[in-house]
Amino acid sequence: MFSKAFSSVFSASRVAASKIIPARATALTQAARVYSTAQTETITVREALNQAIDEEMTRDSKVFLLGEEVAQYNGAYKVSKGLLDKFGSQRVLDTPITEMGFTGLAIGAALSGLRPICEFMTFNFSMQAIDQVVNSAAKTRYMSAGGHSQDFTAWYGSVPGLKVISVYDAEDSKGLLKAAIRDENPVVFLENEMLYGTSFPLTKEMTDSDFILPIGKAKIMREGSDITVATHSRPVGFALEAAERLAKEGISVEVINLRSIRPLDMDSIIKSVKKTNHLVTVEQGFPMFGVCSEISAQIMESEAFDYLDAPVSRVTGADIPMPYAQNLEALSTPDTQVIYDEIKRVLNIK
């Protein structure tokens, strides 16, 4: 627990801007209106950013600016022009070219009650500090011990030039790893630690030293006619368990193991949806901007949309950093019961 305020702003010129500001329960004041009134003059984005920093540093002595060339050079794009002269070198600091280091410094300062503005020269350089941003800044209010468990499938899946594989069973693991090794492209091979000790059937095909599976092709794990469940990695097992339970109630569930995230086998998903008219997507990752969201969007943009009898449903992990305690971790990711309940909800079955 931190009794002092934790506020740190990260910004980057030219390419994009990133700001991380903790949510506060204070109401918007009149000065913080979310709209503009009369447009009588003009101002550049550079000038607006400069004014914002200037005014906040004037208002609060705890606010300071640090980053590469923000002081003596007035910023790589002159966003911090004049701030060093006005506020001095104690509050406008030039840093070495070490994004990981000065981002960590900014986070530590924020934890101590200061309000740093940490600027990256361009947003490309922010990747050098991504561990500090994701595993230190974002998790500080939640983390009570280790913070290794998390799902970055969607991150890698969004990057052109990569192939991304997410395996479930032994067949996936052997066949797709061999395919990845032989592939001429960079391949991200995602394994779930919880599955390492799980046993699966050994097929005759798997004993062949040339056994490989195609990257970019999903597998129908269980055929069905009432609803489609598309998922990957460990949730495939949960989906199969839910499908088995529902079969006893007369509900036929088709389970698709995606196997490949990039390229994504939308053809198999679309074909299944056109047959079942319903779709539930499942992943352990965060709900915002995830694999489920991408599948949902592509279904909405495809001919399968006209076949849907209900909106596409997303079953995801909770929108929080992964808890360390085993019981809380279990509550933050989808399991058999969650998938079972969601399938019945989509089908409007009580």
MARTI-98257 format. One line per 10 residues: number of its first residue (from 0); for each residue x, z, y of N, C-alpha, C. Coordinates in steps of 0.05 Angstrom, whole numbers, plus 5000, padded with zeros to 4 digits. Atoms other than C-alpha are relative to their C-alpha. Layout:
! MARTI-98257
NUM	X,Z,Y,X,Z,Y,X,Z,Y | ... .
***
This chain:
! MARTI-98257
0	5017,5000,4976,5000,5000,5000,5018,5000,5025 | 4985,5001,4974,5025,4984,5070,4981,5008,5022 | 5017,4990,4979,4996,5024,5127,5001,4983,5025 | 4997,5016,4976,5022,4977,5180,4989,4972,4995 | 5012,5028,5002,4994,4908,5195,5021,4982,4988 | 4983,5021,5012,5023,4851,5154,4991,4973,5011 | 5007,5026,4989,5021,4788,5195,5025,4983,5004 | 4977,5018,4997,5069,4730,5189,4990,4972,5002 | 5009,5028,4995,5060,4659,5215,5023,4982,4993 | 4980,5020,5007,5097,4601,5184,4992,4974,5012 .
10	5007,5025,4988,5099,4536,5222,5022,4979,4994 | 4981,5021,5004,5133,4469,5213,4994,4976,5017 | 5004,5022,4982,5142,4412,5261,4998,4974,4986 | 5001,5028,5007,5128,4338,5253,4982,4994,4977 | 5016,5009,5023,5100,4332,5182,4973,5015,4998 | 5024,4984,5003,5050,4389,5179,5005,5028,5010 | 4997,4973,4992,5038,4460,5199,4987,5018,4980 | 5011,4981,5019,5028,4520,5155,5000,5027,5013 | 5003,4973,4988,5002,4587,5180,4988,5018,4980 | 5010,4980,5018,4992,4648,5137,4993,5025,5016 .
20	5009,4978,4984,4951,4700,5173,4980,5016,4984 | 5019,4984,5015,4917,4757,5136,4973,5001,5013 | 5027,4998,4989,4842,4761,5143,4995,5027,5013 | 5006,4975,4986,4817,4812,5192,4970,5001,5005 | 5029,4996,4998,4748,4842,5200,4991,5001,5029 | 5008,5000,4972,4748,4835,5276,4983,4976,5007 | 5018,5022,4992,4694,4793,5309,5015,4982,5020 | 4989,5018,4980,4712,4732,5350,4992,5009,5028 | 5007,4994,4972,4717,4748,5424,4993,4974,5014 | 5008,5024,4985,4693,4701,5478,5024,4982,5003 .
30	4976,5017,4996,4765,4678,5488,5008,4986,4974 | 4993,5012,5026,4769,4661,5414,4979,4981,4990 | 5021,5018,5008,4711,4612,5415,5012,4977,4984 | 4990,5021,5018,4717,4556,5364,4994,4972,5010 | 5007,5026,4989,4698,4500,5411,5012,4998,5029 | 4990,5004,4973,4721,4470,5478,4976,4992,5018 | 5021,5007,4981,4680,4460,5541,5008,4974,5015 | 4994,5024,4984,4694,4411,5598,5028,4990,4995 | 4974,5013,5004,4752,4362,5589,5008,4987,5027 | 4992,5009,4974,4782,4355,5658,5029,4992,5002 .
40	4971,5006,5000,4857,4352,5643,5009,4994,4972 | 4989,5005,5027,4902,4333,5585,5024,5017,4995 | 4978,4984,5008,4954,4371,5547,5009,4990,4973 | 4990,5009,5025,4999,4350,5490,4999,5022,4979 | 4999,4980,5022,5000,4385,5422,5025,5017,5003 | 4975,4985,4996,5072,4405,5437,4996,5022,5021 | 5004,4981,4978,5051,4439,5502,4980,5021,4991 | 5020,4980,5009,4991,4473,5469,5013,5020,4981 | 4986,4982,5018,5035,4502,5414,5019,5019,5016 | 4982,4984,4983,5086,4525,5466,4984,5022,5016 .
50	5016,4981,4986,5031,4558,5507,4990,5023,4982 | 5010,4979,5019,5003,4594,5446,5021,5020,4994 | 4979,4982,5006,5070,4623,5428,5007,5017,5024 | 4993,4986,4975,5087,4641,5500,4979,5022,5006 | 5021,4981,4993,5020,4676,5512,4999,5023,4980 | 5001,4979,5019,5023,4715,5447,5025,5018,5002 | 4976,4984,4996,5095,4737,5459,4998,5017,5025 | 5005,4984,4976,5074,4760,5528,4981,5022,4995 | 5020,4981,5005,5014,4796,5502,5010,5023,4982 | 4992,4980,5020,5049,4832,5444,5030,4999,4996 .
60	4970,4999,5002,5122,4854,5444,5009,4999,4971 | 4992,5002,5028,5121,4854,5368,5003,4972,4989 | 4999,5028,5008,5115,4779,5365,5028,4989,5007 | 4974,5013,4994,5181,4741,5358,5001,4974,4984 | 4997,5027,5011,5203,4670,5339,5027,4997,4987 | 4974,5006,5012,5257,4650,5290,4999,4974,4984 | 4999,5025,5015,5279,4586,5257,5025,4984,5009 | 4977,5017,4994,5330,4530,5260,4996,4986,5027 | 4999,5013,4973,5346,4508,5332,4976,5006,5018 | 5023,4994,4983,5286,4543,5362,5008,5013,5026 .
70	4992,4985,4976,5327,4580,5414,5016,4982,5020 | 4984,5014,4981,5385,4545,5449,4993,4970,5003 | 5007,5028,4999,5361,4475,5432,4970,4996,5007 | 5029,5001,4993,5288,4492,5450,4983,4988,4978 | 5015,5011,5022,5265,4470,5381,5006,4971,4995 | 4994,5027,5007,5277,4406,5343,4982,4980,5014 | 5020,5017,4986,5215,4377,5377,4991,5012,5026 | 5005,4988,4974,5218,4420,5439,4975,5017,5002 | 5024,4983,4999,5159,4463,5419,5006,5027,5012 | 4993,4974,4990,5197,4526,5438,5015,4999,5027 .
80	4986,5004,4974,5222,4499,5505,4994,5023,5020 | 5002,4979,4980,5236,4555,5555,4996,5028,4989 | 5006,4974,5011,5220,4612,5508,5025,5018,4999 | 4975,4984,5001,5293,4635,5500,5006,5011,5028 | 4994,4991,4972,5302,4638,5576,4980,5022,5008 | 5021,4981,4991,5237,4678,5584,5002,5026,4984 | 5002,4976,5017,5241,4726,5525,5027,5010,4989 | 4974,4990,5008,5315,4730,5508,5006,4996,4971 | 4990,5005,5028,5356,4725,5444,4991,5020,4980 | 5011,4981,5019,5325,4787,5413,4973,4992,4989 .
90	5026,5008,5009,5258,4753,5407,4997,4970,4994 | 4999,5028,5007,5276,4680,5401,5027,4995,4986 | 4976,4999,5016,5327,4673,5345,5006,4974,4986 | 4991,5022,5016,5366,4614,5319,5010,5010,4973 | 4992,4991,5026,5377,4619,5244,5019,4980,4987 | 4984,5020,5016,5427,4588,5195,4981,4982,4984 | 5016,5019,5016,5404,4530,5152,4996,5012,4972 | 5006,4986,5025,5377,4576,5098,4971,5009,5000 | 5029,4995,4999,5301,4572,5093,4992,5024,4983 | 5007,4977,5017,5297,4621,5035,5008,5026,5013 .
100	4991,4976,4988,5337,4672,5074,4983,5009,5024 | 5014,4992,4975,5303,4671,5142,4969,5003,4995 | 5028,4995,5007,5233,4666,5110,4997,5028,4989 | 5001,4973,5011,5248,4729,5071,5003,5020,5022 | 4996,4982,4977,5272,4761,5136,4974,5003,5015 | 5026,4999,4986,5206,4743,5169,4979,5016,4985 | 5020,4985,5016,5165,4771,5112,5007,5030,5001 | 4992,4972,4998,5205,4836,5113,4993,5012,5027 | 5007,4991,4973,5196,4841,5188,4970,5005,5002 | 5029,4996,4999,5121,4832,5180,4991,5025,4985 .
110	5006,4976,5015,5119,4886,5127,5007,5026,5016 | 4992,4977,4984,5152,4932,5178,4983,5003,5025 | 5019,4997,4978,5097,4920,5229,5004,4980,5022 | 4996,5021,4980,5126,4862,5270,4983,4976,4993 | 5016,5024,5003,5092,4795,5279,5017,4975,5004 | 4982,5023,4997,5143,4740,5265,4986,4973,4998 | 5007,5028,5003,5132,4666,5275,5024,4986,4989 | 4977,5012,5015,5177,4631,5224,4996,4970,5000 | 5003,5029,4998,5188,4557,5239,5020,4986,4983 | 4984,5019,5015,5214,4505,5191,5004,4975,5017 .
120	4995,5024,4983,5247,4445,5225,4981,4977,4992 | 5021,5018,5010,5203,4399,5182,4988,5013,4975 | 5014,4987,5022,5153,4417,5129,5013,4995,4973 | 4985,5005,5025,5197,4385,5075,5018,5024,4993 | 4981,4978,5005,5245,4444,5084,4986,5025,4990 | 5015,4976,5008,5190,4494,5070,5002,5005,4969 | 4998,4997,5029,5198,4480,4995,5025,5016,4992 | 4977,4983,5006,5266,4514,4999,4993,5030,5000 | 5009,4972,4997,5228,4578,5015,4974,5006,4985 | 5026,4998,5012,5168,4568,4970,4997,5026,4984 .
130	5002,4976,5015,5184,4628,4926,4994,5024,5018 | 5006,4978,4981,5184,4674,4987,4971,4999,5009 | 5028,5003,4990,5118,4646,5012,4980,5007,4978 | 5020,4997,5022,5082,4646,4944,5002,5027,4987 | 4997,4976,5016,5112,4706,4909,5005,5025,5016 | 4997,4976,4983,5127,4752,4967,4978,5002,5021 | 5020,4998,4979,5082,4737,5026,4971,5000,4989 | 5027,5002,5009,5019,4716,4989,4991,5023,4982 | 5008,4980,5020,5020,4771,4937,5003,5028,5009 | 4993,4973,4992,5042,4831,4977,4977,5019,5000 .
140	5023,4982,4999,4973,4859,4987,4988,5006,4972 | 5012,4997,5026,4957,4853,4913,5020,5011,4979 | 4982,4996,5022,5020,4860,4872,5008,5030,4997 | 4993,4973,5006,5034,4927,4839,5024,5002,4981 | 4977,5000,5018,5088,4906,4790,5009,4971,4998 | 4990,5028,5003,5114,4840,4761,4979,4980,5008 | 5019,5021,4991,5083,4775,4785,5006,4973,4988 | 4991,5025,5012,5105,4722,4735,4976,4983,4991 | 5022,5015,5011,5037,4701,4708,4985,4985,5021 | 5015,5016,4982,5007,4643,4746,5000,4971,4990 .
150	5004,5027,5010,4984,4572,4735,5004,4979,5023 | 4994,5020,4980,5016,4516,4776,4995,4972,4991 | 5006,5027,5010,4988,4458,4737,4991,4981,5022 | 5010,5017,4979,4951,4431,4797,5021,4992,5020 | 4978,5006,4982,5013,4435,4840,5016,4976,4990 | 4984,5022,5011,5054,4391,4795,4983,4975,4996 | 5017,5023,5004,4995,4347,4780,4994,4984,5025 | 5005,5013,4975,4989,4329,4853,5023,4983,5010 | 4975,5013,4991,5059,4300,4858,5003,4972,4988 | 4994,5027,5011,5067,4224,4851,5029,4998,4990 .
160	4974,5003,5011,5126,4205,4808,5005,5018,4976 | 4998,4982,5023,5116,4261,4757,4979,4993,4979 | 5021,4998,5021,5081,4261,4690,4998,5030,4993 | 5005,4972,5005,5050,4328,4674,4983,5004,4975 | 5013,4995,5026,5031,4353,4605,4994,5029,4997 | 5008,4972,5005,4993,4416,4587,4990,5002,4971 | 5006,5001,5028,4992,4431,4513,4984,5025,4991 | 5016,4978,5012,4945,4473,4470,5011,5008,4973 | 4993,4992,5027,4962,4471,4396,5027,4990,4991 | 4974,5008,5011,5022,4457,4351,5003,4970,5000 .
170	4999,5029,5000,5004,4383,4345,5006,4990,5028 | 4994,5008,4973,5003,4376,4421,5029,5006,5006 | 4973,4990,4992,5068,4415,4428,5022,4982,4989 | 4979,5017,5012,5109,4374,4379,4997,4971,5009 | 5003,5028,4994,5080,4305,4391,5004,4993,5029 | 4997,5006,4971,5079,4309,4467,5028,5008,5010 | 4972,4994,4992,5147,4343,4474,5019,4977,4992 | 4984,5023,5008,5178,4287,4434,4995,4975,5018 | 5007,5023,4982,5141,4236,4477,5013,5004,5027 | 4988,4994,4974,5166,4271,4540,5030,4995,5000 .
180	4971,5004,5002,5238,4270,4516,5007,4970,5000 | 4995,5029,5002,5233,4195,4502,4991,4985,5025 | 5011,5014,4977,5197,4178,4567,5022,4996,5021 | 4980,5007,4980,5237,4144,4622,4994,5014,5027 | 5008,4987,4975,5201,4184,4676,5004,5030,4998 | 4999,4971,5000,5208,4257,4697,4974,5012,4990 | 5024,4989,5012,5159,4298,4656,5000,5030,5002 | 5003,4971,4999,5135,4369,4670,4984,5008,4976 | 5012,4992,5025,5118,4401,4604,4992,5030,5002 | 5011,4974,4995,5073,4462,4612,4992,5014,4974 .
190	5007,4984,5024,5069,4515,4557,4987,5026,5008 | 5012,4974,4995,5026,4577,4554,5013,5021,4982 | 4986,4979,5015,5065,4639,4533,4983,5014,4979 | 5018,4985,5018,5003,4669,4500,4996,4984,4974 | 5005,5016,5024,5002,4612,4449,5024,4997,4981 | 4976,5004,5016,5073,4616,4422,4997,5009,4971 | 5002,4988,5026,5055,4659,4363,4975,4992,4984 | 5025,5009,5013,4989,4624,4346,5005,4978,4980 | 4997,5020,5021,4986,4585,4281,4978,4980,5000 | 5019,5023,5002,4952,4517,4274,5006,4984,4975 .
200	4996,5016,5024,4943,4469,4215,5024,4981,5004 | 4978,5020,5000,5004,4427,4197,4991,4975,4986 | 5010,5025,5012,4982,4356,4186,5023,4984,4988 | 4980,5017,5012,5019,4305,4145,5015,4984,5021 | 4988,5016,4979,5031,4263,4207,5022,5015,5015 | 4981,4984,4984,5068,4320,4241,5026,5004,4986 | 4975,4997,5015,5120,4323,4186,5019,4976,5003 | 4984,5024,4996,5144,4253,4205,5019,5005,5025 | 4981,4995,4978,5207,4256,4249,4995,4982,5023 | 5008,5018,4978,5178,4199,4291,4972,5006,5010 .
210	5027,4993,4991,5112,4235,4303,5000,5005,5030 | 5003,4995,4971,5094,4229,4377,4971,4995,5007 | 5026,5004,4989,5030,4231,4417,5002,4986,5027 | 4998,5015,4975,5015,4185,4476,4994,5018,5024 | 5004,4986,4975,5022,4215,4545,4978,4986,5016 | 5022,5012,4985,4958,4204,4586,4975,4996,4984 | 5023,5003,5017,4909,4207,4529,4989,5027,4991 | 5013,4975,5008,4860,4264,4518,4991,4999,4971 | 5009,4999,5028,4835,4287,4450,4973,5013,4999 | 5026,4988,5004,4763,4300,4430,5003,5020,4977 .
220	4996,4979,5020,4770,4367,4394,4975,5005,4984 | 5025,4996,5013,4697,4372,4377,4979,4982,5012 | 5020,5018,4989,4643,4320,4384,4973,5014,5004 | 5026,4987,4994,4576,4338,4415,4983,4980,5016 | 5019,5018,4987,4515,4308,4448,4985,5013,5024 | 5015,4987,4979,4487,4360,4496,5015,5005,5026 | 4984,4994,4976,4544,4377,4543,5030,4996,4993 | 4971,5004,5003,4618,4362,4554,5015,5023,5013 | 4982,4981,4988,4672,4414,4565,5028,4988,5000 | 4973,5011,4997,4738,4387,4592,5019,5022,5009 .
230	4982,4978,4994,4796,4435,4592,5028,4994,4990 | 4973,5004,5010,4870,4443,4576,5013,5027,4995 | 4984,4976,5006,4920,4494,4549,4983,5020,4985 | 5013,4979,5016,4894,4561,4523,4970,4999,5001 | 5029,5001,5000,4822,4552,4547,4987,4981,4980 | 5011,5018,5020,4814,4496,4496,4990,5017,4976 | 5008,4982,5021,4811,4551,4443,4974,5015,5006 | 5025,4986,4992,4759,4590,4482,4976,4981,5000 | 5023,5020,4999,4717,4527,4492,4991,4994,4972 | 5008,5005,5028,4718,4514,4417,4985,5023,4988 .
240	5014,4977,5009,4697,4585,4403,4972,5001,5012 | 5027,5000,4987,4640,4580,4453,4983,4978,4988 | 5015,5022,5012,4619,4513,4423,4990,5008,4972 | 5008,4991,5027,4617,4544,4353,4977,5019,5002 | 5023,4982,4996,4572,4600,4378,4975,4986,5008 | 5024,5015,4990,4526,4552,4414,4989,4982,4979 | 5010,5017,5021,4521,4507,4353,4980,5015,4983 | 5018,4984,5016,4486,4564,4317,4973,5003,5015 | 5025,4999,4985,4434,4562,4373,4989,4972,5005 | 5010,5028,4997,4424,4487,4367,5010,4985,5023 .
250	4989,5014,4977,4467,4467,4426,5026,4986,4991 | 4977,5016,5009,4517,4411,4413,5019,4995,5023 | 4981,5000,4979,4580,4417,4455,5024,4981,4993 | 4977,5017,5004,4634,4363,4461,5024,5013,5016 | 4977,4987,4988,4703,4394,4475,5023,4980,5002 | 4977,5018,4995,4758,4352,4507,5025,5015,5007 | 4974,4989,4994,4830,4374,4505,5015,4979,5017 | 4989,5020,4982,4860,4339,4566,5028,4991,4992 | 4972,5005,5008,4932,4344,4541,5017,4992,5024 | 4985,5011,4978,4956,4304,4600,4985,5004,5027 .
260	5011,4995,4973,4944,4325,4673,5005,4976,5019 | 4992,5024,4984,4981,4267,4705,5016,4982,4982 | 5026,5012,4993,4962,4214,4685,4977,5015,4986 | 5024,4987,5010,4892,4242,4674,4981,4980,4987 | 5017,5019,5016,4849,4209,4621,4971,5002,5008 | 5027,4999,4990,4786,4201,4662,4981,4983,4983 | 5017,5017,5016,4761,4146,4617,4986,5015,4977 | 5012,4984,5022,4750,4195,4559,4979,5019,5011 | 5020,4981,4988,4715,4245,4605,4975,4985,5009 | 5024,5015,4991,4670,4192,4636,4983,4990,4976 .
270	5014,5009,5024,4652,4164,4568,4984,5023,4988 | 5014,4977,5011,4633,4233,4544,4977,5009,5017 | 5021,4992,4981,4593,4250,4606,4976,4981,4999 | 5022,5020,5002,4553,4186,4600,4984,5004,4974 | 5014,4994,5025,4534,4210,4530,4985,5026,5002 | 5012,4973,5000,4520,4284,4543,4984,5006,5026 | 5014,4996,4975,4496,4280,4616,5006,5027,5014 | 4992,4975,4989,4529,4347,4631,5030,5004,4998 | 4971,4995,5001,4600,4370,4647,5007,5028,5011 | 4988,4975,4991,4634,4437,4651,5031,4997,4998 .
280	4971,5002,5000,4708,4437,4670,5011,5029,5000 | 4989,4973,5004,4752,4496,4652,5031,5000,5004 | 4971,4997,4997,4822,4518,4674,5006,5030,5007 | 4993,4973,4994,4860,4583,4683,5011,5002,5029 | 4989,5000,4973,4886,4563,4752,4980,5008,5021 | 5017,4992,4977,4858,4580,4820,4977,4980,5004 | 5023,5018,4996,4790,4551,4840,5004,4980,5022 | 4996,5018,4978,4815,4519,4904,5020,4978,4994 | 4982,5023,5003,4844,4449,4898,5013,4998,4972 | 4989,5000,5027,4853,4452,4823,4993,4976,4983 .
290	5005,5022,5019,4848,4408,4761,4970,4996,4998 | 5029,5002,5002,4774,4423,4755,4988,4985,5024 | 5010,5013,4975,4763,4402,4827,5006,4970,4999 | 4993,5028,5001,4799,4336,4815,4982,4985,4981 | 5017,5013,5019,4759,4320,4753,4972,4997,5012 | 5027,5000,4987,4694,4338,4790,4998,4977,5020 | 5001,5021,4979,4712,4292,4848,5000,4973,4988 | 4999,5026,5011,4730,4234,4804,4974,4993,4985 | 5026,5005,5013,4665,4242,4764,4980,4992,5021 | 5019,5006,4979,4626,4241,4829,5004,4972,5012 .
300	4994,5026,4989,4661,4177,4850,4997,4978,4979 | 5001,5020,5021,4651,4142,4783,4971,4994,4992 | 5026,5007,5010,4593,4110,4747,4987,5022,4984 | 5011,4977,5015,4585,4175,4708,4981,5017,5017 | 5017,4984,4982,4553,4207,4769,4970,4995,4995 | 5028,5007,5004,4488,4170,4756,4989,5010,4974 | 5009,4990,5026,4485,4199,4686,4997,5030,4999 | 5001,4971,5000,4490,4272,4706,4971,5010,5004 | 5025,4986,4997,4428,4315,4696,5002,5026,5015 | 4995,4975,4985,4460,4374,4732,5027,4997,5013 .
310	4973,5001,4987,4519,4385,4779,5022,5007,4981 | 4976,4992,5015,4589,4388,4750,5006,5029,5006 | 4994,4972,4996,4609,4460,4739,5030,5005,4996 | 4972,4993,5003,4678,4490,4748,5002,5029,4991 | 4993,4973,5009,4702,4551,4708,5030,5003,5003 | 4972,4998,4994,4768,4575,4735,5009,5029,5000 | 4990,4973,4996,4813,4635,4745,4989,5011,5026 | 5009,4987,4975,4796,4684,4800,5017,4992,5023 | 4986,5008,4976,4816,4668,4871,5017,5023,5012 | 4982,4978,4993,4868,4724,4873,5027,4996,4986 .
320	4975,5000,5015,4941,4732,4854,4996,5013,4973 | 5004,4990,5027,4946,4744,4779,5008,5030,4998 | 4993,4971,5003,4942,4820,4766,5020,5005,4978 | 4980,4994,5020,4997,4853,4727,4988,5015,4976 | 5012,4984,5021,4954,4902,4687,4985,4981,4980 | 5012,5018,5020,4931,4870,4621,4970,4998,5002 | 5030,5001,4999,4858,4890,4629,4991,4984,5024 | 5008,5014,4976,4855,4862,4700,5007,4970,4997 | 4992,5028,5005,4892,4798,4679,4978,4986,4984 | 5020,5012,5017,4840,4787,4625,4974,4995,5016 .
330	5024,5003,4984,4784,4795,4676,5003,4977,5020 | 4995,5020,4979,4816,4744,4723,5001,4971,4989 | 4999,5027,5011,4817,4685,4675,4976,4996,4981 | 5023,5006,5016,4761,4650,4637,5005,5005,4970 | 4998,4996,5029,4748,4669,4564,4975,4988,4987 | 5021,5012,5015,4699,4650,4510,4972,5007,5011 | 5026,4992,4990,4641,4690,4538,4993,4987,5027 | 5004,5013,4974,4649,4662,4608,4992,4971,4996 | 5006,5028,5005,4649,4591,4582,4972,4997,4986 | 5026,4999,5014,4590,4606,4535,4977,5003,5021 .
340	5021,4994,4980,4549,4634,4593,4996,4976,5019 | 5001,5022,4981,4566,4576,4639,4987,4975,4988 | 5013,5023,5014,4546,4523,4588,4970,5004,5000 | 5029,4995,5001,4478,4556,4580,4987,4998,5028 | 5010,5002,4972,4470,4561,4656,4996,4971,5008 | 5002,5028,4992,4485,4487,4666,4977,4986,4985 | 5022,5012,5015,4436,4469,4611,4973,5013,5006 | 5024,4985,4992,4385,4517,4642,4986,5012,4975 | 5010,4986,5024,4378,4555,4577,5004,5030,5003 | 4999,4971,4996,4362,4628,4582,5011,5014,4975 .
***
